[in-house]
């Protein structure tokens, strides 16, 4: 049994995709839109159409084995005509590939407002599948660019990407973003394209960069973090860029001596393994093959660096000079 069939519609540009959303309730539409509206970089190329339909259902879906892809809270399988996915909450979706249409079903759980956070995973699956179908490899990384240099910054969430990028912007660098990029070989080599020109900054950032203002007045990015979402250009005008040809890969680590930044050159053999940890790769060989080819070509062109960040590093901006010299 499904619920009301009144549709609430919207459309979102997500890089090379134009995603139309149709949902049964405003709350469900808003939950789907949470992930889509983050993508605020306008692309020049004609976007490919993708549809997401979302409805409320009475019963949770039965879990799938996850033969195509398995994550901590989601399992995905191939089915006739496309893909199917289930989440721990009972939310599920089916992808009709020939129609480029995703149908998301969310268990009502007795109250319209109780929409599980797992919907974000299903929307992310729809986006990454759509990007991969167009030849793009989604990469969990930030990036900075200056002149002929474009450095990919890799670290786990909370690993220091956003703050380091902000510090480099103040020294004349530009950024493609701090968390998510798309990579593709355009025939002359790998190119990185921006998707999101927002930062997730901790309120403490103001101690080093007073121009960010009082971030505590903004809502939290999520219930699990103190970080706030800000639009980069609102703080650092003209500091963003849309594209770059990656030249370096920088792995960030925390734990250096207070006030220090240490730089070490990585052997080329480590570059590919770092990249592989930044990408969700399906178990399915046909889906994994083009991703691995893109990452292999990218790894062959990158110089690898490890940067260890000490506490209270940004009190003296000249501490970034060693990193900038190595990137040059």
URKA-V455709 format. One record per residue. N is the residue number from 0. RES is the residue in three letters. BURIAL is + if it has 24 or more other ideal C-beta (glycine too) atoms within 12 Angstrom, else -. Layout:
# URKA-V455709
<<N | RES | BURIAL> <N | RES | BURIAL>>
This chain:
# URKA-V455709
<<0 | UNK | -> <1 | UNK | -> <2 | UNK | -> <3 | UNK | -> <4 | UNK | -> <5 | UNK | -> <6 | UNK | -> <7 | UNK | -> <8 | UNK | -> <9 | UNK | +> <10 | UNK | -> <11 | UNK | +> <12 | UNK | +> <13 | UNK | +> <14 | UNK | +> <15 | UNK | +> <16 | UNK | +> <17 | UNK | +> <18 | UNK | +> <19 | UNK | +> <20 | UNK | +> <21 | UNK | +> <22 | UNK | +> <23 | UNK | +> <24 | UNK | +> <25 | UNK | -> <26 | UNK | +> <27 | UNK | +> <28 | UNK | +> <29 | UNK | -> <30 | UNK | +> <31 | UNK | +> <32 | UNK | +> <33 | UNK | +> <34 | UNK | +> <35 | UNK | +> <36 | UNK | -> <37 | UNK | +> <38 | UNK | +> <39 | UNK | +> <40 | UNK | +> <41 | UNK | -> <42 | UNK | +> <43 | UNK | -> <44 | UNK | -> <45 | UNK | -> <46 | UNK | +> <47 | UNK | +> <48 | UNK | -> <49 | UNK | +> <50 | UNK | +> <51 | UNK | +> <52 | UNK | +> <53 | UNK | +> <54 | UNK | +> <55 | UNK | +> <56 | UNK | +> <57 | UNK | -> <58 | UNK | -> <59 | UNK | -> <60 | UNK | +> <61 | UNK | -> <62 | UNK | -> <63 | UNK | +> <64 | UNK | -> <65 | UNK | +> <66 | UNK | -> <67 | UNK | +> <68 | UNK | +> <69 | UNK | +> <70 | UNK | +> <71 | UNK | -> <72 | UNK | +> <73 | UNK | +> <74 | UNK | +> <75 | UNK | +> <76 | UNK | +> <77 | UNK | +> <78 | UNK | -> <79 | UNK | -> <80 | UNK | -> <81 | UNK | +> <82 | UNK | +> <83 | UNK | +> <84 | UNK | +> <85 | UNK | +> <86 | UNK | +> <87 | UNK | +> <88 | UNK | +> <89 | UNK | +> <90 | UNK | +> <91 | UNK | +> <92 | UNK | +> <93 | UNK | +> <94 | UNK | +> <95 | UNK | -> <96 | UNK | -> <97 | UNK | -> <98 | UNK | -> <99 | UNK | +> <100 | UNK | +> <101 | UNK | +> <102 | UNK | +> <103 | UNK | +> <104 | UNK | +> <105 | UNK | +> <106 | UNK | +> <107 | UNK | +> <108 | UNK | -> <109 | UNK | -> <110 | UNK | -> <111 | UNK | -> <112 | UNK | -> <113 | UNK | -> <114 | UNK | +> <115 | UNK | +> <116 | UNK | -> <117 | UNK | +> <118 | UNK | +> <119 | UNK | +> <120 | UNK | +> <121 | UNK | +> <122 | UNK | +> <123 | UNK | +> <124 | UNK | +> <125 | UNK | +> <126 | UNK | +> <127 | UNK | +> <128 | UNK | +> <129 | UNK | +> <130 | UNK | +> <131 | UNK | +> <132 | UNK | +> <133 | UNK | +> <134 | UNK | +> <135 | UNK | +> <136 | UNK | +> <137 | UNK | +> <138 | UNK | +> <139 | UNK | +> <140 | UNK | +> <141 | UNK | +> <142 | UNK | +> <143 | UNK | +> <144 | UNK | +> <145 | UNK | +> <146 | UNK | -> <147 | UNK | -> <148 | UNK | +> <149 | UNK | +> <150 | UNK | +> <151 | UNK | +> <152 | UNK | +> <153 | UNK | +> <154 | UNK | +> <155 | UNK | -> <156 | UNK | -> <157 | UNK | -> <158 | UNK | +> <159 | UNK | +> <160 | UNK | +> <161 | UNK | +> <162 | UNK | +> <163 | UNK | +> <164 | UNK | +> <165 | UNK | +> <166 | UNK | +> <167 | UNK | +> <168 | UNK | +> <169 | UNK | +> <170 | UNK | +> <171 | UNK | -> <172 | UNK | +> <173 | UNK | +> <174 | UNK | +> <175 | UNK | +> <176 | UNK | +> <177 | UNK | +> <178 | UNK | +> <179 | UNK | +> <180 | UNK | +> <181 | UNK | +> <182 | UNK | +> <183 | UNK | +> <184 | UNK | +> <185 | UNK | -> <186 | UNK | -> <187 | UNK | -> <188 | UNK | -> <189 | UNK | +> <190 | UNK | +> <191 | UNK | +> <192 | UNK | +> <193 | UNK | +> <194 | UNK | +> <195 | UNK | +> <196 | UNK | +> <197 | UNK | +> <198 | UNK | +> <199 | UNK | +> <200 | UNK | +> <201 | UNK | +> <202 | UNK | +> <203 | UNK | -> <204 | UNK | +> <205 | UNK | -> <206 | UNK | -> <207 | UNK | +> <208 | UNK | +> <209 | UNK | -> <210 | UNK | -> <211 | UNK | +> <212 | UNK | -> <213 | UNK | -> <214 | UNK | +> <215 | UNK | -> <216 | UNK | -> <217 | UNK | +> <218 | UNK | -> <219 | UNK | -> <220 | UNK | +> <221 | UNK | -> <222 | UNK | -> <223 | UNK | -> <224 | UNK | -> <225 | UNK | -> <226 | UNK | +> <227 | UNK | +> <228 | UNK | +> <229 | UNK | +> <230 | UNK | -> <231 | UNK | +> <232 | UNK | -> <233 | UNK | -> <234 | UNK | +> <235 | UNK | +> <236 | UNK | -> <237 | UNK | -> <238 | UNK | +> <239 | UNK | +> <240 | UNK | +> <241 | UNK | +> <242 | UNK | +> <243 | UNK | +> <244 | UNK | +> <245 | UNK | +> <246 | UNK | +> <247 | UNK | +> <248 | UNK | +> <249 | UNK | +> <250 | UNK | +> <251 | UNK | +> <252 | UNK | +> <253 | UNK | +> <254 | UNK | -> <255 | UNK | -> <256 | UNK | -> <257 | UNK | -> <258 | UNK | -> <259 | UNK | -> <260 | UNK | +> <261 | UNK | -> <262 | UNK | +> <263 | UNK | -> <264 | UNK | -> <265 | UNK | +> <266 | UNK | -> <267 | UNK | -> <268 | UNK | -> <269 | UNK | -> <270 | UNK | +> <271 | UNK | +> <272 | UNK | -> <273 | UNK | +> <274 | UNK | +> <275 | UNK | +> <276 | UNK | -> <277 | UNK | +> <278 | UNK | +> <279 | UNK | +> <280 | UNK | +> <281 | UNK | +> <282 | UNK | -> <283 | UNK | -> <284 | UNK | -> <285 | UNK | -> <286 | UNK | +> <287 | UNK | -> <288 | UNK | -> <289 | UNK | +> <290 | UNK | +> <291 | UNK | -> <292 | UNK | -> <293 | UNK | +> <294 | UNK | +> <295 | UNK | +> <296 | UNK | +> <297 | UNK | +> <298 | UNK | +> <299 | UNK | -> <300 | UNK | +> <301 | UNK | +> <302 | UNK | +> <303 | UNK | +> <304 | UNK | +> <305 | UNK | +> <306 | UNK | +> <307 | UNK | +> <308 | UNK | +> <309 | UNK | -> <310 | UNK | -> <311 | UNK | -> <312 | UNK | +> <313 | UNK | +> <314 | UNK | -> <315 | UNK | -> <316 | UNK | -> <317 | UNK | -> <318 | UNK | +> <319 | UNK | +> <320 | UNK | -> <321 | UNK | -> <322 | UNK | +> <323 | UNK | +> <324 | UNK | -> <325 | UNK | +> <326 | UNK | +> <327 | UNK | ->>
